[in-house]
Amino acid sequence: MTQGKECSQESNHWFGEEIPPGTSRNVSLAVGESYSGMTLQIQIHIRRAAAEGPILFVTAALHGDEINGCGAIRHIIQDNSLQLERGTLLLVPVLNLPAFDRHSRYLPDRRDLNRSFPGDAKGSLASRMAHTIFHELVTHCDYGIDLHTAAVRRTNYPTVRGDLSNPDVKKLAHAFGTEIILNTKGPRNSFRREACKAGCPTIIMEGGEVWKLEPVIVETAVRGIKNVLRDLRMISDPTEHPRYQITLEHSKWIRAEHGGFLDFHIRPGDIVEKNQPLATNTTILGEPQGTLLAPFNGVVIGMSSLPAVSPGEPVCNLGKLPSQYNPAKLKTLRTTDESLEQRVLDELGTSVLVIEPSTES
């Protein structure tokens, strides 16, 4: 990976603390005040190698209810066997503390912190927090990983997302090691998009549901973080990758045509073929009202975990497979061993009731 922006580690001062090379310390960063006037401080674990090298941040809970990433970062912090050989690792389990305290995606001012970067020191609560985080954390780092889950009442199969037109982002995305990579810049004023614009290549991982620590999602994130550290030559642990990686350029939300109760025919992560049944809409009494079919060969990268829908509500997010990939072959590759990917597929499938589609004409 190109080390064009790699920072010098000559300075031992981080967030007001002296942290010499070869040491670790927990520090805090003041990002605002509560309604009672108490200082809001996000907690950061800094681990430094004796040798100079890249500076990587890993963050979670940018949306306060998305805590799978918190579990992954806490696991890394508590892993005493992880020894950095060069560089500095900044680990932030909870980035959006006010939203985390409220078990909410949003800040108390109802704004989305992940649409507020790079921020404004004189702006709204969200904008002021974003400004502090961006200028105190992002601008001092060479690379970034931001961990997310699906929104409320949805679940995501683990995917990495990044602007693959940036060579360093592309390298990070492939190094992380998920089966599915989505080529997206991210929304305007989002954390990772603005970090990339500022010269800090950043990717996100999406996986699982809100308000949960799902073991297979935590394991996927931990594996990915270590893979990136290995790719940056910050550790020497072996990399662990899935049997294949696919880059998706397009995805589409499949939406309900009728109000009613869904019989799901797919799980998060399923590979589907064109015209394969995805879900059947039924009345409360179980009478079929229509079946949603896959418009193309794809992979279920996200779906609703709530079977009750109104017309137009999202049912599943289907990533379009490039033409060179055969769905049947991909399914075979995935089921030939007890891989992490297969365990993710099995465990995420327990969040929805999957029913075989009817064969009646």
Sequence and secondary structure as in RCSB ss.txt:
>XXXX:A:sequence
MTQGKECSQESNHWFGEEIPPGTSRNVSLAVGESYSGMTLQIQIHIRRAAAEGPILFVTAALHGDEINGCGAIRH
IIQDNSLQLERGTLLLVPVLNLPAFDRHSRYLPDRRDLNRSFPGDAKGSLASRMAHTIFHELVTHCDYGIDLHTA
AVRRTNYPTVRGDLSNPDVKKLAHAFGTEIILNTKGPRNSFRREACKAGCPTIIMEGGEVWKLEPVIVETAVRGI
KNVLRDLRMISDPTEHPRYQITLEHSKWIRAEHGGFLDFHIRPGDIVEKNQPLATNTTILGEPQGTLLAPFNGVV
IGMSSLPAVSPGEPVCNLGKLPSQYNPAKLKTLRTTDESLEQRVLDELGTSVLVIEPSTES
>XXXX:A:secstr
   TT       EETTEE  TT EEEEEEEEEE TTS EEEEEEEEEE SS   EEEEEE SSTT  HHHHHHHH
HHH TT   SSSEEEEES S HHHHHTT SS TTS  GGGS S  TTS HHHHHHHHHHHHTGGG SEEEEEE  
 TTEEEEEEEEE TTSHHHHHHHHHH  SEEEE   STT HHHHHHHTT  EEEEEEE TT   HHHHHHHHHHH
HHHHHHTTS        S  EEES EEEEE SSSEEEEE   TT EE TT EEEEEE TT  EEEEEE SSSEEE
EEEES  EE TT EEEEEEE  TT  HHHHHHHHTSS  HHHHHHHHHGGGS B       
